[in-house]
């Protein structure tokens, strides 16, 4: 399969606003595979979901919100994982487009091996304030669905919060690819021109503006949802979010 050309992928938990960057790339002439759903995800997702379950076999839960990802950074990549990823990405890997990429939030769950398979790719790490991100349901709310070991909870919002924390931890634990940029959804919405310039400089291609909704930022402040979990406060600070509750 052809792996020439510039390859871009987006990592970030579901409901972090990743559809905004996927739609931006599509509008800018980047081939994002086919078919796509309304969120800009490459579908069908089944092989990627299965690949996530394969990589999860090599992750050890240390208790609480700590995991050992060390087995993912050395040694062979499971051949089943590679086969599933190549099957999922078949439309992209066969494309002769000069610039191509894909988006599906579950790529985050597979990031350590994705980064090893595609070391030359451009990785856009899309971040959103998790207090907004956990307000809606997503496929990754319960990590058990992807074989990830964790201390389950009867609290729906706590499960979502743990899922967010896990995906932060797996990204932090992965050695940085040579081309990696973190972008906050809030900056894209509230300062789109400036954020697009950062992305253009990183990707080396011109990007088109898309319509955004400023009311998507800070929704948690008017929600009665419990949006304060001690285990993510340091990460909020690291990403530049204020930790006060509504």
Buried (B, 14 or more C-beta within 10 A) or exposed (E): EEBEBBBBBBBBBBBBBBBBBBBBBBEBEBBBBEEBEEBBBBBEBEBBBBBBBBBBEBBEBEEEBEBEBEEBEEEEBBEBBBBBBBBBBEBBBEBEBEBBBBBBBBBBBBBBBBBBBBEEBBBBBBBBBBBBBBBEEBBBBBBEEBBBBBEEEEEBBBBBBBBBBBBBBBBEBBEEBEBBBEBBBBBBBBEBEEBBEBBEEBBEBEBEEBEBEEEBBBBBEEBEBBBBBEBBEEBBEEBEBEEEEE
